[in-house]
């Protein structure tokens, strides 16, 4: 595409018009706001050519339609009455396809014309000139209704071409300026986010910060951050743009966020309606049309998904620049989230360790001090019984002796519940068998224990965790299940230990259990502390199955191998 040349028509133009053209170039090049520049360009073009109406259509990246439209000469009421702006059909489309100037005596006489929409003012004479940036059409200037009803002249066409050439330079400068300021703003935003993330260790405020900053940086309508909940779903932990979505769950196996977590790479969706993996019901309810899905990952391990929906500026679709910016933020956020989770796990581990130490101390005191004191009282009561002379006194001491004996049994039982010595001295299986024996004496439950853990003991931390899981599960069965039979299976695999606890009780709906009920949160936290996972399956009338799996070293591997 060639640059416009200065012809005789222009060199013979009145000095006033040439001066106006020079002034217009200076004015355009001093404007750094792109939208303001384009609007000013339309107004200058109308002034130079004495056109009543002028417009500038910006061509979309596809090169087949207009994405923005600037006008002058049409008042606000008429503009709103016309409705939707042109997309590039008819005569406007001719300039998009052919990219060369076009002059018409009467638009309606041209067979390529498609007419005007309702409420559009009548237009007859026409001049169209393309604006070319580096050989590519950026947009087109459209001029209609020259003053006095005259046709646009060759001089008008050449002046407008020169104006378009000056405008091309100004547009390029404005775009570069806006791009540089946008990148500077984004860089400042990313650095600010990095500093904020480094100082925030609480997970929920951290995720909320990431969601809000992401929404601002990529100019999105909605940002969701979802993390695995350990129950086969991803739970929304932060939602910038729709707080009501916090707590929303997505199935890991059947939703887009679940598949992105599994695949572990960014995916951009220009139209969610055309993606079969997207939950279309959810998309309609929330009103989303486009998306970016970015996995939160640490050392190649996905730990969550960030879903970004709908740009709020013009086209709702995201571009490659948006993807790069979002990935930069997600990379920083992933490290911060991992650090937050590790801090939380470390704090929880310290709390659990402190609890177990305190349990052990109390158990020893109950067994050694309180238990021995009660035993001494029993011996003293026997000696006192021998010197009692009346039957009433003997009956009183017998009643006291029975009460002390019962209390001694309760103290020993409490000491075992707090921290059974069998767990430290002999290992998990003897401790579980002791627990089952005590529970069988206190209830009508039939409890079967099957252990296939091999000859080697498990790490102390793992034994403690699994013992507490069994203990809590049996407590739940006694209190809530109305069961008759319970089976406990402990199996050591090559790299893990699995505990399965099944009962034939009344069951329940896991999704209807309030948070924290039945001790599931505590059990899950304990299992996750040692790199394991906990699953619960139940339904009304069908009993309950609880499975805890914890990673351990290969039992067949020799130390140091």
FITOR-755728 format. One record per residue (C-alpha): residue in one letter; y, x, z. Coordinates in steps of 0.05 Angstrom, whole numbers, plus 5000, padded with zeros to 4 digits. Layout:
// residues N
AYXZ/...
//
This chain:
// residues 561
X500050005000/X506650294978/X513050345018/X518849924991/X523550284943/X531050204939/X532549854873/X538849704836/X539049024868/X539949334936/X544849884916/X549349354886/X548848904947/X555448764982/X557249305033/X557148775088/X549748625077/X547949365075/X551849475139/X548148895171/X541549205150/X543449875182/X545749525246/X539249125246/X535149765243/X538950065301/X538249425342/X530749385328/X529350105347/X533050035413/X528549455435/X522349675474/X519548985492/X514948795435/X515748045441/X523348105446/X523348565386/X519248085343/X523747505362/X529947915345/X526848115279/X526047385259/X533347235276/X535947845237/X531747665176/X534846965176/X541847255182/X540947765125/X538047255076/X542146655098/X535746275111/X535945655154/X528945765180/X525146405192/X518446585224/X514047185237/X506547115241/X502547665275/X495747755242/X489647745288/X485048355291/X480047995247/X485248015190/X483947285170/X488646875213/X495046885254/X494646985329/X502046935347/X508046595316/X515546715327/X520746245298/X528246125292/X532145525266/X527545005297/X529844705363/X525144645423/X523943895416/X521843955343/X517544575359/X513844175412/X513243565368/X509843975313/X504544185362/X499644735346/X502545355313/X500145555243/X493745965237/X494746215166/X492645675117/X496045495051/X501945925030/X501846315095/X494646495082/X496546765013/X500747315044/X495147485093/X490247575036/X494547894983/X499448295027/X505248284977/X512047934973/X512147214949/X518246804926/X517746064910/X522845564883/X519144984916/X513345064964/X510544384945/X509944584871/X505145154887/X497844924881/X495945354941/X500444964987/X496944495038/X503244125060/X506444085128/X504043775194/X507443135221/X514443235250/X515443875211/X522443945179/X522543935102/X522344625070/X523044784996/X525245494977/X520946055005/X520746815013/X514947175046/X514647925060/X508948315095/X510248805152/X505749405142/X503849905197/X500250535173/X497550185112/X495149575150/X498648905150/X501248755220/X504348085203/X508847715154/X516047485152/X517046775126/X523946535104/X525645835079/X531545395059/X536745895035/X543945665047/X546745204994/X539845014968/X539545644925/X533246034911/X531946694947/X533947274902/X530847954885/X536348254928/X533947814987/X526848044975/X528648784974/X533148735035/X527648385072/X522648915051/X527249465077/X528149075141/X520549005146/X519849765137/X524849895193/X521349365235/X514649705225/X517250345257/X520449955314/X514149555326/X509950185328/X514750495378/X514749865421/X507149825419/X506450555439/X511450455496/X507949835521/X501250175515/X503550785554/X506850365609/X500649925612/X496150535620/X500850835672/X500750175710/X493150145705/X492450875727/X496950745787/X492850125802/X486250495798/X488851055842/X491550545891/X484750205892/X481250865902/X485551015963/X484550315990/X477050355980/X476751026016/X479850716078/X475850076080/X468750086107/X467649346123/X463649056066/X466748366059/X474048586059/X472049146011/X468948675961/X474848195966/X479548785951/X475448995890/X475248285863/X482748175871/X484648855841/X479848765783/X482948085768/X489948375767/X488248995725/X484548645668/X488748005673/X482647565684/X482346855710/X476246945753/X472347535783/X465847455821/X461947995859/X454647825874/X449648225915/X442148125923/X440547695984/X433347925993/X430747235975/X430247295899/X437547115887/X444447425879/X449547135927/X456947135911/X460447545966/X467447545936/X471047095887/X478147235863/X480846615831/X476046115863/X474746215937/X470045605937/X464946005897/X463546485955/X456246355975/X454146115906/X447246375888/X444446595821/X436946665809/X435047385794/X429947185740/X433546645701/X441046795701/X445547285664/X447747645727/X440447735747/X438748035679/X444748495680/X442648745749/X435648885721/X438149215657/X443449615693/X448849655639/X455349305622/X455048695576/X461048345543/X460347625521/X465847355475/X463246635479/X458846455538/X456745805504/X452846215454/X449046645504/X442346335525/X442046755589/X448546455617/X447845865664/X451245355619/X451844825674/X455545315718/X459945545660/X462044825646/X463444675719/X467845285727/X470745245657/X469245955634/X469046155561/X468346915560/X465647445606/X464448175624/X458448335668/X458549015701/X453049275747/X454949605813/X450350215813/X449450835857/X445251415832/X442350975778/X440350435828/X443649755816/X446349445880/X450248855853/X453948545794/X461348425779/X462547825733/X469547795701/X471547155664/X477046955615/X483347355601/X489546955618/X493947265564/X492846955495/X485847065470/X480946955529/X476147485502/X475948185532/X476548815488/X473849515493/X479949745532/X478549205584/X471349435589/X473250165599/X478349985653/X473449525689/X467950045687/X472750565717/X474250105775/X466949895784/X464750625787/X469550745845/X467650085877/X460150245873/X461050875914/X465350505965/X460349935971/X454650415979/X458450796033/X460150146068/X452849926068/X450550596093/X455750576149/X453449876167/X446150076165/X447550686208/X451350266259/X445749746259/X440550306267/X444250576327/X444549886358/X437149766347/X435350446374/X439650326435/X436349646445/X429449946441/X431350496491/X434149976538/X427949546530/X423550136546/X427750306608/X427549596633/X420049546619/X418850186660/X423149936717/X419649266718/X412849586716/X414050176762/X419149916812/X419049156812/X411549126799/X409949626853/X414549276902/X411148606889/X404248936896/X406349226963/X408648536986/X401748256967/X398248787008/X402848657067/X401547917063/X394048037066/X395048447130/X399547907158/X394347377142/X389347747187/X393647687249/X395946967238/X392946527292/X394645817268/X392145477205/X399245277185/X401645997186/X395646217146/X397045677094/X404345897090/X402546617078/X397346417026/X402646016988/X407446606990/X401947066967/X400346616908/X407746576889/X408347336892/X402047416850/X404846936797/X411447306797/X407747966789/X404147696727/X410747446698/X413948126711/X408248486676/X408447996618/X416048096611/X415148856613/X410048806556/X414748366515/X420548846526/X416649456505/X409049486508/X406450156531/X400650066483/X405450136425/X407750826447/X401051056473/X396050786422/X399850516362/X401349876325/X394549546321/X392749596396/X399849336413/X399048746365/X392148586393/X394948596463/X400648136442/X395647656410/X391147666471/X396947486517/X399446936471/X392446636463/X392046576539/X398646206542/X397545726483/X392245366443/X393245776381/X387446116346/X390046796321/X386147246275/X388047976266/X385648406208/X388049126205/X386749636150/X391650186167/X387050786165/X386251316219/X393251606218/X398751286258/X405051046225/X411851346240/X414451096308/X420450736276/X415950376227/X411050166282/X416749886324/X419749496265/X413049186245/X411249026317/X417848656327/X416748276262/X409948036286/X412747876355/X418547466327/X414147106276/X409146906330/X414746656374/X417246226317/X410145946306/X409445746379/X416345436384/X417145086316/X410945066272/X406144606310/X400645036281/X393345096301/X391545746268/X395146396251/X392646996212/X395747696216/X393948206163/X396248936166/X394649346104/X396650056086/X397750186012/X399050845978/X406450855993/X407650256038/X405049826094/X404649076087/X404348566143/X402647846124/X403147286176/X400746596155/X400345956195/X397845246180/X403844916213/X408744386189/X412844866146/X420144786127/X424944866069/X427745576070/X434145376034/X435744866088/X435145346146/X442045526173/X444146246172/X441346636231/X436346096251/X429046286265/X431047016273/X430347146198/X436947536194/X434748006250/X427848096220/X430648236151/X435748736178/X430249106216/X425849156155/X431549386110/X433349936160/X426750276143/X427350156068/X423149526067/X423848806046/X422048136078/X420147496041/X418846806070/X415146256033/X414545556062/X414744826045/X414144186088/X406844056107/X404244706075/X405245216130/X409145866125/X407646566098/X411847156120/X411047826085/X414248476108/X413249106066/X415749786089/X415450436051/X411551006084/X408851686061/X402151726026/X396951726083/X392352166042/X397552706030/X396853316074/X402853536114/X407153996073/X403553826008/
//
